[in-house]
Amino acid sequence: MAHLFKPLKIREVTFRNRIAVSPMCQYSSTNGYANDWHVIHLASRAVGGAGIVLTEAAAVEPRGRISPQDLGIWSDEHIETLAKTVALIHNFGAVAGIQLAHAGRKASTAKPSKGGKALDESQEGWGPLVSSSAIAFSKDSPVPEALSLEGIQEVIDAFVQATKRSLQAGFKVVEIHAAHGYLLHQFLSPLSNQRQDDYGGSFENRTRLLREVVQAVREVWPETHPLWVRISATDWVDKGWDIEESIALSDKLKSLGVDLIDNSSGGIIPGINIPVKPGYQTQFAERIRREANIHTGAVGLITTPEQADEIIRTEVADIVLLGRELLRNPYWPHLAAKQLGHDKLWPVQYDRAWL
């Protein structure tokens, strides 16, 4: 029986346990560059015992950043510090993964500590923003330009080039960010996509861009390396993207070489009442795992070792992704191993005084 500390092999990559550091924006970059903060932040979670350490969303284009302080991988110059970080993560026994992203119409905003509002060019912002359709995220957000067919191909190529750079930096996992109301999700959801061409309307058309990105990325990403996709399994609103579409999409993505679906939710429009509670999104991981027959990751207010272990033991998901809990305690995996009685089985040193 699988449990939280049973290793997991996907393709030719083995994760020492089922604990993942969820991608979390750090708002600490300048012009997309990783720096000492990212090195210490990510490597310390590997020291802390996580099985996989994922970077925050790394923008594939400068205009694809959520905020001016976001990580980027649109330039070869971004590789050097990322490679240093990757080497440390691997040295400390975890697998290094990178999340590739484009914010679309939700780009060019202030970081949360500065209010999170849309920024114009006088405030370090940029424009025009792009999306599936010329529909603003909120009444206070700028109206984006609908991507042309040529612009769509440029986005696909940006993901491909970012994937090549990720390989050069030494990452073993790439996760494509198609959740939380960002660009690829903007094409998936009928709430944001009102196109009349081959990229809008039907399920087949709305999923076309993501499928084309996945196919193009898989062609340049080694067969030995896992490819993940993060989705918002539901928009939590009538006539939006829903779990049934997520299951159908996951089945298609599996056939294109995706190995794991990382299940989050929401983010496409503001003001939605989401029933937040511990493990509130695990239901999506479970259904997709069983009905699309693909590895899944569970995320969302997973905080205790018992809760995380139960998710794996009951086959709800194959990986648990922790965010805030690993920010609060980078050594959570070590403590969880001891609490669950795996400290003598898990191949990590347990001679530290704090244990």
GIZICOR-V945833 format. One record per helix or strand of 3 or more residues. SS is the DSSP state (2 for helix, 1 for strand). FROM is the first residue (numbers start at 1). LEN is the number of residues. Records with the same first field share a line. If there is no record, write none. Layout:
SS: FROM-LEN / FROM-LEN
This chain:
1: 8-3 / 13-3 / 19-3 / 52-8 / 95-7 / 173-6 / 226-7 / 260-5 / 295-5 / 319-4
2: 36-12 / 62-3 / 76-16 / 104-3 / 112-3 / 121-3 / 149-21 / 183-6 / 203-4 / 208-13 / 243-13 / 282-10 / 305-9 / 324-5 / 332-8
